[in-house]
Amino acid sequence: PEEADADMPVGDRLALALSGRVLPAEDRRVLGAFAAQAAVVLDRQRLVGEAEEARKLAEGNKIRTSLLAAVSHDLRTPLASIKASVSSLRSDDVEWSEQDRAELLEGIEAGADRLDHLVGNLLDMSRLRTGTVAPLMRVVDLDEVVPMALGGVPDGSAELDIPETLPMVEVDKGLLERAVANIVENAVKYSPGGVPVTVAASALGDRVELRVVDRGPGVPDEAKDGIFEPFQRFGDAPRGSGVGLGLAVARGFAEAMGGTLGAEDTPGGGLTMVLTLRAARGGPPAPAADLPAHAVT
């Protein structure tokens, strides 16, 4: 810059330096106008960068606050229950019956399962936010994965409707199982007692849809997108409903596999989660009318 034939200040700390020839006064006026525009652009970029940093900082603080709330309640509650049950079993002051011992052990197991689920979702969300989710895509049958995903819900709380003629899908089997498990467990929590959740699949062109239908209170249209945000729980969440990460993780995994996850109203009341996946290449396209019976109003 010290050897430039012409220079023009751009803002407070920068200068536009040119070499080649000395500029006449008329060209310097043009250069000054250009430098002024460059200063505006640079200042704008700086402000945008500062605003983005502030947004990230605010989002990080929100997540840390929510995580602290989760650790202080949703994680400590099962820990306290496990500790109380273990202390009771170890006590020499009480003679426990076999039924009492079985109930205490059942409570310990339930608390451990809840902790495992919560920690798993926290780790999954961390992987999604740091971009370390690398799907291992391969062709699988939905009826290989979906029944395994229902292992975390009580028997009889979900009904399967997966046609044998359904095209195979191109997914990461582990991510799909975790996503479906989170969706179904969330639906079961909000579904009325004695009313099973329906898990049905259908094919639409080059896509396969998996619909998880519950008959719970539903979610207003303006809140449907918000339920997929981390640490969000709509309305009066059932007891033991977790930290509000299940659906966020499910959508993140769906998008990582090239799919989508959305919510819509269940005809007659309730909420339907729609997981859309890519059908495996090379298979015949399904007719557009191939819809599950429950989707017809």
C-alpha positions as CSV (number, residue, x, y, z in Angstrom):
1,P,0.0,0.0,0.0
2,E,2.8,2.4,0.7
3,E,3.9,2.2,-3.0
4,A,0.4,2.8,-4.4
5,D,-0.1,5.6,-6.9
6,A,-3.5,6.4,-5.5
7,D,-5.3,5.7,-2.2
8,M,-8.7,6.5,-0.7
9,P,-9.9,5.9,2.9
10,V,-12.6,3.3,3.3
11,G,-14.2,3.7,6.7
12,D,-12.0,4.4,9.8
13,R,-9.4,1.7,9.5
14,L,-9.2,0.7,5.8
15,A,-8.0,2.3,2.6
16,L,-8.5,1.5,-1.0
17,A,-5.0,1.5,-2.7
18,L,-4.4,1.4,-6.5
19,S,-1.2,1.2,-8.5
20,G,-0.6,1.7,-12.2
21,R,-0.9,5.5,-12.7
22,V,-1.7,8.7,-10.8
23,L,-5.4,9.4,-11.0
24,P,-6.6,12.8,-12.1
25,A,-9.0,14.7,-9.9
26,E,-12.1,13.5,-11.8
27,D,-11.2,9.9,-11.4
28,R,-10.4,10.4,-7.7
29,R,-14.0,11.6,-7.2
30,V,-15.2,8.4,-8.8
31,L,-12.9,6.4,-6.6
32,G,-14.1,8.3,-3.6
33,A,-17.7,7.4,-4.4
34,F,-16.7,3.8,-4.9
35,A,-14.8,3.8,-1.5
36,A,-17.9,5.2,0.2
37,Q,-20.1,2.4,-1.1
38,A,-17.5,-0.1,-0.1
39,A,-17.4,1.3,3.4
40,V,-21.2,1.0,3.6
41,V,-21.0,-2.7,2.5
42,L,-18.3,-3.5,4.9
43,D,-20.1,-1.9,7.8
44,R,-23.2,-3.8,6.9
45,Q,-21.3,-7.0,6.9
46,R,-19.9,-6.2,10.3
47,L,-23.4,-5.5,11.7
48,V,-24.8,-8.7,10.2
49,G,-22.0,-10.7,11.7
50,E,-22.4,-9.1,15.1
51,A,-26.2,-9.8,15.0
52,E,-25.6,-13.4,14.1
53,E,-23.1,-13.8,16.9
54,A,-25.6,-12.3,19.3
55,R,-28.4,-14.6,18.0
56,K,-26.1,-17.7,18.5
57,L,-25.2,-16.5,22.0
58,A,-28.9,-16.0,22.9
59,E,-29.8,-19.4,21.5
60,G,-26.9,-21.0,23.4
61,N,-28.0,-19.3,26.6
62,K,-31.6,-20.5,26.0
63,I,-30.4,-24.1,25.5
64,R,-28.1,-24.0,28.5
65,T,-31.0,-22.7,30.6
66,S,-33.3,-25.4,29.3
67,L,-30.7,-28.0,29.8
68,L,-30.1,-26.9,33.4
69,A,-33.9,-27.1,34.0
70,A,-33.8,-30.6,32.5
71,V,-30.9,-31.7,34.7
72,S,-32.5,-30.2,37.8
73,H,-35.8,-31.9,37.4
74,D,-36.2,-34.5,34.6
75,L,-32.9,-36.2,35.3
76,R,-32.8,-35.8,39.1
77,T,-36.4,-37.1,39.6
78,P,-35.7,-40.6,38.3
79,L,-32.3,-40.6,40.2
80,A,-34.1,-39.7,43.4
81,S,-36.6,-42.5,42.8
82,I,-33.9,-45.0,42.1
83,K,-31.9,-44.0,45.2
84,A,-35.1,-44.2,47.4
85,S,-35.9,-47.7,46.1
86,V,-32.4,-48.9,46.6
87,S,-32.2,-47.4,50.1
88,S,-35.4,-49.1,51.0
89,L,-34.2,-52.5,49.7
90,R,-31.0,-52.2,51.7
91,S,-32.7,-51.2,54.9
92,D,-32.6,-53.8,57.7
93,D,-35.5,-52.2,59.6
94,V,-38.2,-53.4,57.2
95,E,-39.0,-56.9,56.1
96,W,-40.2,-56.5,52.5
97,S,-42.6,-59.0,51.0
98,E,-41.8,-60.5,47.6
99,Q,-44.5,-58.3,46.0
100,D,-43.0,-55.2,47.6
101,R,-39.5,-56.1,46.5
102,A,-40.8,-56.7,42.9
103,E,-42.5,-53.3,42.9
104,L,-39.3,-51.5,44.1
105,L,-37.2,-53.3,41.5
106,E,-39.7,-52.4,38.9
107,G,-39.5,-48.8,39.9
108,I,-35.7,-48.9,39.7
109,E,-35.8,-50.4,36.2
110,A,-38.4,-47.8,35.0
111,G,-36.2,-45.0,36.4
112,A,-33.1,-46.4,34.7
113,D,-34.9,-46.7,31.4
114,R,-36.2,-43.1,31.7
115,L,-32.6,-41.9,32.4
116,D,-31.3,-43.8,29.5
117,H,-33.9,-42.3,27.2
118,L,-33.3,-38.8,28.4
119,V,-29.5,-39.0,28.1
120,G,-29.8,-40.6,24.7
121,N,-31.9,-37.7,23.4
122,L,-29.5,-35.2,24.9
123,L,-26.6,-36.9,23.1
124,D,-28.5,-37.1,19.9
125,M,-29.4,-33.4,19.9
126,S,-25.7,-32.6,20.6
127,R,-24.8,-34.6,17.6
128,L,-27.3,-32.9,15.4
129,R,-26.2,-29.4,16.5
130,T,-22.6,-30.1,15.9
131,G,-23.2,-31.7,12.5
132,T,-21.7,-35.0,13.4
133,V,-24.6,-37.2,12.3
134,A,-23.4,-39.2,9.3
135,P,-26.2,-41.5,8.0
136,L,-25.3,-44.9,6.7
137,M,-27.9,-45.2,4.0
138,R,-29.1,-48.6,2.8
139,V,-32.3,-50.2,1.6
140,V,-34.5,-51.7,4.2
141,D,-38.1,-52.8,4.8
142,L,-40.1,-50.7,7.2
143,D,-41.5,-53.8,8.8
144,E,-37.9,-54.6,9.8
145,V,-37.5,-51.4,11.7
146,V,-40.9,-50.1,13.0
147,P,-41.7,-53.1,15.3
148,M,-38.3,-52.8,16.9
149,A,-39.0,-49.1,17.6
150,L,-42.1,-50.0,19.6
151,G,-40.1,-51.7,22.3
152,G,-40.3,-48.7,24.6
153,V,-44.1,-48.4,24.8
154,P,-46.5,-50.7,26.7
155,D,-48.0,-53.7,25.0
156,G,-51.2,-52.9,23.2
157,S,-50.6,-49.1,23.2
158,A,-49.8,-49.1,19.4
159,E,-51.3,-50.8,16.4
160,L,-49.3,-51.5,13.2
161,D,-50.6,-51.3,9.7
162,I,-47.7,-51.8,7.3
163,P,-48.7,-53.5,4.0
164,E,-46.5,-56.3,2.6
165,T,-46.5,-54.6,-0.8
166,L,-45.0,-51.4,0.6
167,P,-41.8,-50.4,-1.3
168,M,-38.5,-50.5,0.5
169,V,-37.0,-47.3,1.8
170,E,-33.5,-45.9,1.6
171,V,-32.6,-44.9,5.2
172,D,-30.1,-45.3,8.0
173,K,-31.7,-48.1,10.0
174,G,-30.5,-46.9,13.4
175,L,-31.6,-43.3,12.9
176,L,-35.0,-44.4,11.6
177,E,-35.6,-46.7,14.5
178,R,-34.7,-43.9,17.0
179,A,-36.9,-41.4,15.2
180,V,-39.9,-43.7,15.0
181,A,-39.4,-44.6,18.7
182,N,-39.5,-41.0,19.8
183,I,-42.6,-40.2,17.6
184,V,-44.5,-43.2,18.9
185,E,-43.6,-42.7,22.6
186,N,-44.7,-39.0,22.3
187,A,-48.0,-40.1,20.8
188,V,-48.6,-42.7,23.4
189,K,-48.0,-40.2,26.2
190,Y,-50.8,-37.9,24.9
191,S,-53.2,-40.6,23.8
192,P,-56.2,-41.3,26.1
193,G,-56.0,-44.4,28.2
194,G,-57.2,-47.5,26.4
195,V,-57.0,-45.9,22.9
196,P,-54.1,-47.3,21.0
197,V,-51.9,-45.2,18.7
198,T,-52.1,-46.2,15.0
199,V,-48.8,-46.6,13.1
200,A,-49.6,-47.0,9.4
201,A,-47.5,-46.8,6.3
202,S,-48.4,-46.0,2.7
203,A,-46.7,-45.3,-0.6
204,L,-47.0,-42.1,-2.7
205,G,-45.0,-42.0,-5.9
206,D,-41.3,-42.1,-5.0
207,R,-42.0,-41.5,-1.3
208,V,-43.2,-43.6,1.6
209,E,-45.2,-42.1,4.4
210,L,-45.3,-43.4,8.0
211,R,-48.2,-41.9,9.9
212,V,-48.4,-42.0,13.7
213,V,-52.0,-41.2,14.7
214,D,-53.1,-40.4,18.2
215,R,-56.5,-39.3,19.7
216,G,-55.1,-36.9,22.2
217,P,-55.9,-33.2,22.7
218,G,-54.1,-32.2,19.5
219,V,-52.0,-29.1,18.8
220,P,-53.3,-25.7,17.4
221,D,-52.0,-24.9,13.9
222,E,-49.9,-22.0,15.2
223,A,-48.0,-24.3,17.6
224,K,-47.3,-27.2,15.2
225,D,-43.9,-26.0,14.1
226,G,-42.9,-25.1,17.7
227,I,-43.3,-28.7,19.0
228,F,-40.2,-29.7,16.9
229,E,-38.0,-27.1,18.6
230,P,-35.6,-28.4,21.4
231,F,-36.9,-28.2,25.0
232,Q,-40.4,-27.4,23.9
233,R,-43.5,-29.1,25.4
234,F,-47.0,-27.9,24.4
235,G,-49.7,-27.5,27.0
236,D,-49.9,-29.6,30.1
237,A,-47.3,-32.2,29.4
238,P,-48.0,-35.6,31.0
239,R,-45.9,-36.6,34.0
240,G,-42.5,-38.0,33.0
241,S,-42.8,-36.6,29.5
242,G,-39.1,-35.8,29.3
243,V,-37.3,-32.6,28.4
244,G,-39.0,-31.9,25.1
245,L,-36.3,-33.3,22.8
246,G,-37.9,-36.4,21.3
247,L,-39.6,-34.7,18.4
248,A,-36.7,-32.4,17.7
249,V,-34.4,-35.4,17.5
250,A,-36.8,-37.2,15.3
251,R,-37.1,-34.3,12.8
252,G,-33.3,-33.9,12.8
253,F,-32.8,-37.6,12.0
254,A,-35.5,-37.5,9.3
255,E,-33.9,-34.6,7.6
256,A,-30.4,-36.1,7.9
257,M,-31.8,-39.1,5.9
258,G,-33.3,-36.8,3.2
259,G,-36.9,-37.1,4.6
260,T,-39.3,-34.8,6.4
261,L,-41.4,-34.9,9.6
262,G,-44.5,-32.8,10.1
263,A,-47.7,-32.7,12.1
264,E,-51.3,-32.4,11.1
265,D,-54.7,-32.8,12.7
266,T,-56.2,-36.2,13.1
267,P,-59.7,-36.3,11.7
268,G,-62.1,-36.4,14.7
269,G,-59.5,-35.1,17.1
270,G,-55.9,-35.7,17.9
271,L,-52.5,-35.3,16.2
272,T,-50.9,-37.2,13.3
273,M,-47.2,-37.2,12.8
274,V,-46.2,-37.7,9.2
275,L,-42.7,-39.1,8.5
276,T,-41.9,-39.0,4.8
277,L,-39.0,-41.1,3.5
278,R,-37.5,-41.8,0.1
279,A,-38.5,-45.0,-1.6
280,A,-35.6,-47.2,-2.7
281,R,-34.4,-46.5,-6.2
282,G,-35.4,-49.0,-8.9
283,G,-38.7,-50.0,-7.4
284,P,-42.0,-49.4,-9.2
285,P,-43.7,-46.2,-8.2
286,A,-46.8,-46.6,-6.0
287,P,-50.2,-45.3,-7.1
288,A,-51.1,-42.0,-5.7
289,A,-54.3,-43.4,-4.2
290,D,-52.5,-45.9,-2.0
291,L,-53.5,-44.4,1.3
292,P,-54.2,-46.0,4.7
293,A,-57.8,-46.4,5.6
294,H,-57.6,-44.1,8.6
295,A,-56.4,-41.2,6.4
296,V,-59.8,-41.1,4.5
297,T,-62.3,-38.7,6.1
